[in-house]
Amino acid sequence: MRLDHYEIVAPIAAGGMGEVYRARDTKLGRDVPFKVLPEIFAADGDRLSRFQREAQILAALNHPNIAHIYGVCESGDVRGIVMELIEGETLQHRLKRGRLPLHDALEIARQIAEALEAAHERDIIHRDLKPGNIMLAPEGSAAKVKVLDFGLAKSIDSRAPDVNFSNSPTLMTAGPTQDNVLLGTAAYMSPEQIRLQAAGEQSDIWAFGCVLYEMLTGHQAFTGETVTDLMGGILRIEPDWKAL
């Protein structure tokens, strides 16, 4: 399969923001992740325009802890983004082996915070910060942490509530795994997002705190058997601070 000058090599992952493939840039001779966006972008010119504008802003960030966007590609009815290829594992995958040593957790947290600060200075909000969107590069890399999908959640529809499940970039995945995806994302939602209020910098800071708690304890700050239980817990229950 070929899209413009990108030759699709193999699938990497699939989620609400689309399917991600490993592709070969035949012009520059390098491998890149190519994310094919949901059909909703191709069908709505306004949303596609907003996404393209935000992609330009994100590309200009050029921060060592934010995965770089190389460009937007259009080929026929297919729309996608070309990103920096980051080898390593996600923080979500690392946490399956248990909590992190204090030094490692604090160093990762520092780099995540620097990524958030750089984006917030440009009025870019992530809205979906979670371990699955944080990549840990191999030892010896210049930047140990890369934050993925920065701001892409916002570009889905800047006028819609942040927790519109039919439009959410992370939650719109259909199929038998939808409940697990929903639970995984809801655990990092801020109270204002749950209340369908506008997300801001404080929403990213809340999610950052949840991620830091999980790195230090090995389990999520908020849990529940259902999405309703989980969201209710975020609004009413304190995390187990004794676990720290």
Order of alpha helices (4+ residues) and beta strands (2+ residues): beta-beta-beta-beta-alpha-alpha-beta-beta-beta-alpha-alpha-beta-beta-alpha-alpha-alpha-alpha-alpha
